């Protein structure tokens, strides 16, 4: 309580105003309306079981309100233009006029009880704020000690009509079925029908009284999702006939509120879909073996016949982008009076149980499928019909776009499932129901019959497995070309691809398969018996490749894309292929793990990569535990260049506990005869692998891996083309190294040990050493800033034109302890130092630590840019390192430590540093994307961010590419952004930057247009400075940026000058 003592009566008026202002200020300062609303909802949910029992009048109200749904569900028509909305809206006008029935059906991303609390509490602060324009808005709770509440409000009508007064009484009921699922019913009717206390409000007599009766039915779908069905019959007592637009306006008001609720509580679409599918999968398990209705049984009998056709012959294989999914098609000869229809079949391996896969298929109108159907495939309609309520059945309607000049096709079908032990079937068959789309468009009714069969398989490494067989028969109606059918059948079979991708767990499955072989090698290698032929194969491979080094051949160092993989090549005289390649590196894994990863050729990861880079076929025949036959074919994508195929045999052998070898050699087999495929050319290949166990480093196993390879593509192929591909071939070893890379863990462990040593030393060097150190950083006369520098550093260099000598210094702030930064430099041979410096080779000649001194003699060989020719390209540096020595990689050090900072500790300066890391040494969109992938992989904060919000990576790719695109605002919430929406958000950045003179203004516009970006920048304050800094770099190099405009203007001016001179002559 606040009081003011004002003795002078002349200030009474001022005092009143002061009290009002003070009250307003206090309200604004301490208001917590949202918290109060949420607390009231929580209290209602927690005390729901303590509600008063329903009276007889309340029971009658609920029963009578349900009749509104029963009587009008078949009469109501879909509102025009709402077929693409996530809330289904229907309306019906009585023939007598005045009375209007509005109906909605919507799925909500919150629990049934939470939605009940949201709809029941009519007097929350948020509801009152939404209805602040209403002249009357009053709520009285618990009338006469019951559940009943009285709600009195005014309803504004369009200009020319008097406002209406709506007075209703409302009650509710909760029902729980045998599965424990909750259903809430909220029923309401005119207040005049309530036999109890009526509250009156002032100003009500001046309004025309309207009536309203209706019901909200909230049905639980899963723990955090529900479905709302609402019906409301209103009579606004119009004295004469009025336009239907006015009735529609009034009826749509409560419907729009449902849209707002749905938008407010919308979660990530995929997560909601998974939860609903999981609930249906549990239902299928609980209803195993339940009998079907007679009409359902007839549908399944026809589906069994179709599935039988699917197991027949005369199938034509279709191309599949997924090696785990086989697709084929055939045309069934028509019976008399029927058209020829196409039958497609897809068979795939799915990483889930049969019930989980079937539930995903049955959720035909899931969030993800609806988005793909409308946004990606751009089809006009897809919806669920609700006239038949059965647990194991649903009816759907979909309209599919067909090629130009062909009508769109409409398919209306029912889906029925039946569940048995380790087996689930879904039958899909067209029905002749008429569908109300709320609009008219040209379409032709098509017919479809399909069968899904899901069969459980044994688990693989704890991952559930099932086989999905999908057979579909498509009659698109009308007379359409065969090529159109050929195009649409694979689209339908794409459902198997989508199903496999939804539950894909490749990494888990592959790790089990690789682990089995690694365990066998580790435990059983001594039991393996090798034939003379196998030993001879290994010896030939050893002599051909390893013997090359002992013969004193000249090996040429190759430029390796990976600084940790050493690549060399030598010429082999007398062969059709002149080059033999050799690569070597150290892998942070055991011999057994490295070899098992390389030898397991049919893992999903390896097969996917094979098809990604032009592979067309790949098979492995197991000959024994230590020997396989490997066949593969590749299309190089070169016009008039035939596909190449290889057939090789490989054998592995443990020479001793610390050494393992693998030999590859061409072979022949009757199962893979040469020349069977006329378009294929049989190529040749040989390889040799050697694995040597090394001592562990910081508790991490180490293996030296040597890989030698020679490939002959045969045919007319220039040798220089063959030899130019050797680096690509040897890069396979880099893939292995990165697969097991533990550089961060090893470097961190070694640095920690060095830090301990540094801290134990009280002093390093003396005054003389300190003076020399400081003198080194004194700025030299004639020094200047480099043209290309890291933005967060202060760098200066001085170079001599004679002798190749130079001086340089860099100052930068590093977010790490001084000892840790010093330890980073001191760990001369660490992976981080090698990667940042770009050194070709680093060796440690001498190492002396202790007695107050840290000193090393090191040798490094570095690749340098030079104008003197190729023989000057590499430089060798011999240096004495002391603890105070400052090396040239200080920019890299800043980047390296920046990448170790966790997301929760990120600040504005870290966002700017991350942007500069991304833009470092990049000038084109392609290089920026490559750099982006590296930064996202190595930055701890970005890894944590993309794990939480995977769409951020998808958004950044088009953003950093820098191409101009059409700007389309995206209003989706942060947690609900799809990959397509993320890509559009990224594409929106460049148009926003181009439309403004200042980069900050362009980023602000981008933020305003895209809701998810606003929420992201609000949550992470460093994200906006990062985007601003990235945008500056993009604008500098963009074709529409300042630099390009100035350069283009100069070129045009010069051209104009030249043309003027020509004219004058």
Buried (B, 14 or more C-beta within 10 A) or exposed (E): EEEEEEEEEEEEEEBEEEEEEEEEEEEEEEEEEEEEBBEBBEEBEEEBEEBEEBBEBBEBBBEBBBEBBEEBBEEBEBBEEBBBBBBBBBBBBBEEBBBBBBBBBBBBBBBBBBBBBBBBBBBBBBBBEEBEEBBBBBBBBEBEEBBBBBBBBBBBBEEEBEBBBBBBBBBBBBEEEEEEBBBBBBBBBBBEBBEBEBEEBEEBEEBBBBBBBBBBBBBBBBEBBBBBBBBBBBBBEBEEEBEEEBBBEBBBEBBEBBBEBBBEBBBBBBBBBBBBBBBBBBBBBEEBEEEBEEEBEEBBEEBEEBBEBBEEEEBEEBEBEBBBBBBBBBBBEEEEEEEEBBBBBBBBBBBBBBBBBBBBBBBBBBBBBBBBBBEEEEBBBBBBBEEEEEEBBBBBBBBBEBEEEBBBBBBBBBBBBBBEEBBBBBBBBBBEEEBEBBBEEEBBBBBBBBBBBBBBBEEBBEBBBBBBBBBBBBBBBEEBEEEEBBEBBBEBBBBBBBBBEBBBBBEEBBBBBBBBBBEBBBEEBEEBEBEEEBEBBBEBBBEBBBEBBEEEEEBEEBEBEBBBBBBBBBBBEEEEBBBBBBBBBBBBBBBBBBBBBBBBBBBBBBBBEBBEEBBBBBBBBEEEBBBBBBBBBBBEEEEEBBBBBBBBBBBBBBEEEEBBBBBBBBBEEEEBEEEEBEEBBBBBBBBBBBBBBEEEBBEBBBBBBBBBBBBBBBEEBEEEEBBEBBBEBBBBBBBBBBBBBBBBBBBBBBBEEBBEBBEEBEEBBEEEBEEEBEEEEEEEEEBEEEEEBBBBBEBBBBBEEEEEEEBBBBEBEBBBEEBBBBBBBBBBEBBBBBBBBEBBBBEEEEEEBEEEEBBBBBEBBBBEEEEEEEEEBBEEEEBEBBBBBEBEBBBBBBBBBBBBBEBEEBEEBBBBBBBBBBBBEBEEBEEBBEBBEEBBEBBBBBBBBBEEBBBBBBBBBBBBBBEEBEBEEBEBBBBBBBBBBBBBBBBBBBBBBBEBEEBEEBBBBBBEBBBBBBBBBEEBEBBBBBBBBBBBBBBBBBEEBEEBEEEEEEEEEEEEEEEEEEEEE
